[in-house]
Amino acid sequence: MEPTGAGVVAVVLDDLGYDEQALTVLARWEGPLAVAVIPGTPHAERAVSLAKEKRWDLLVHFPMEPKSGPSEAESIGTRDGDAVIRARILAALARMPGAVGVNNHQGSKATADTRVMRAVLSVVKEKGLFFLDSRTTNASVASREAAAMGVPFLVRDVFLDDVAAEAAAKGGVPDALDAAWKRALDLAAKNGQAIVIGHPHKETLAFLGPRLDALQKENGPGARIVRISELVP
């Protein structure tokens, strides 16, 4: 997409499927949005239905192995063979009809592994989807491998609700959210676009809702809100 005015912002809400109350809040939202749903979570089906109803972009938020700490059930890890990786992704896609892309949940170890990413991206390409790198590690090879394989690829620019930033901010969560949002708008103005990932925390949703409304109504020189699928090269 060519830069227009102060650029465009695409927002992705990760980790949907656990919190039913978050889906109730989102049901009142309108306008462009992407929702990334973890397969097999208690409210995944409702999240998928909501995305279809709202005509939002639906992403499979696939659990992948982190460098430390426990992995989620059915996550993709460095010990998994290519056939296992393929089967897990295909099973997840079957449970989430209408998905347009895949992004990683955790995955700081798995996304840094060339073989694993090639196995993941081969299925993404086969199914005509795009891959969004949540960028949980600077060591990620997803961009390099996607380019080599010809897979449509995007990367996260800003985490709206970063735990470390929230802990460090003098004003706590509100200040951290505000700073991250301003950084996203600055990047959109500078680069033409910014991809923002947030999570369905109560504070995040309360912060984000009014700001998305404002961008949706923007008719002046400010940033516009778009679907992330509009940014796929």
C-alpha positions, 0 to 999 in steps of 0.5 A: 500500500502506498503511503497516504497522508500520515500513513495507515495503522493496522491493529491485531488483537492476539490471544483471543479464545480464552476470555469470553468477556473480551469477546463481549467487549469486541462485539461492540466494536466496528471498523477494520481489525484483525483478531488472532485466535489460539486454536483449541481455546474455550471460546475460539469458535465464538471468536471465529464467528465474531470475526466473520460477523464483523468482517475482520481479518482472522489469523491463526495465532499458533503457539510456538516454542519459547526460549524459556518457560512452558509451551502451550498445548500443541505448540510447534517446537524444535523437536517436532518433525516437519510432518508433525508441524504440517499436521498441526497447522492443517488441523488448526486451519480446519478448525478456523475456516476463513483465516487469511493468515498465521502469526506466532504465539510466543515462539522466540525459540521456534521462529529462530530455527530455520528448519521449523520456519521452513516447515511452517511457511511451506504450509502457509504458502500452500494454503495461500495465506500470509505469515505475520511475525509477532517478532518475539525475538530479534533472532527470528529468521521468519523474514529471511525464509519467507522471502526465500520461499516467496511467502507473503510476509508482514512483521509486527512494529509495535507491541501496544501492551508490552509487560516490561514497558508497563512495569518501567513506565512511571504512570504504569499501564496507562502511560505505557499504552499511550507511549506505545500508541504514539510510537505507532502513529509516529512510525505510520507517519514516517514509514507509511504504515505501522502494524500494532499487536495488542492483547485482550486485557481489560486496560488495553481494550478500554484504551484502544476502543476510542482510539480506533474509533478516532482513526476510523473517523479520520478525514484529515491529515492523520493516520487511517485504520486499515485491515492488516490484509491490506498491507500484504505485499 
